[in-house]
Amino acid sequence: MSHGPLVMYDEDYRRIAALLERLVRDASARGIFLVDKDGQLIAEAGEMRGVDSTSLASLTAGNIAATGGLAQLIGEEEFPVHFHQGQRDNLHITLVDRRNILVVVFDERSSLGLVRLRVKKAGAELARVFEEIRKKAERARASGASPFADITDDDIDNLFSE
């Protein structure tokens, strides 16, 4: 499996964003964050868009790394599901695949059971999308094509011009 940079096209991002929006509704969640294991935010949905998502992403990745170390100490590969209960909000953290993490923030409007049920289905769908993205990238690499081949110097100049 490739662990190089992930190139995501607009249509891929839109599919992921739609899955997250649906999960917010289906799980009655306050917010959903999709993060990679390097601590980069991929996408978010829900009413928590004002939260410091950079910190959330890096702390989530650190949490997964730390608990992965604990898992290995006791002979497990990883702990794929984490739950943190707060006074007001709760976090449900799930590994979508070997590279991506789904964070669901929910309160009393939902329940852990409902979140787990909805995350299981959405996580499987997200894993399929990421597998398709990886396969697309592998085909492009094998053909020698660059995802940036159709970007011209004029495109770059226009992006940064005032």
C-alpha positions, 0 to 999 in steps of 0.5 A, a space after each residue: 500500500 502506498 503511503 505517499 501524498 494523497 491527491 484528491 480531485 474535486 469530485 472525490 472531495 465532494 463525495 467525501 463531504 456528502 458522506 460526512 453531511 449525511 453522517 451528521 444528520 443520520 447520527 444526530 451529531 454536532 460535528 464530523 471531522 475526517 483527519 489523516 494520521 499525519 494530523 491533516 484535516 481532510 474534511 468537516 461537516 456539521 455545526 462545529 465549523 468554528 472549532 480549532 480544526 487544526 488543533 483537533 486534527 493534530 491532537 486526534 492523530 497524536 491520540 491514535 498514535 499514542 493508543 496504537 503504542 499502548 495496543 502494541 504493548 499488550 499484543 494488539 495491532 491497534 485500537 480502531 475505536 475510541 470513545 471519550 465522554 464529557 459533561 456536555 459533548 462526547 467524541 467517537 473516534 474511528 479508524 476508517 482505514 490504515 490512514 484516515 480517522 473519523 471524529 464524531 462530536 455528539 451530545 445528548 441529542 444522540 447516543 453512543 449506540 446510534 453513533 456507532 451504528 451510523 459510523 460503521 456504515 459511513 466508515 465502510 463507504 469512506 474506506 471504499 472512496 479512499 481505496 478508489 482514490 488510491 487506485 486512481 493515483 496508482 494508475 496515474 503513477 504507473 502511466 507516468 501522468 502527473 495530477 498537475 500536468 494540466 496546470 499551466 504557469 498562467 493558471 498559477 499566476 492567475 491564482 496568485 494575482 490580485 
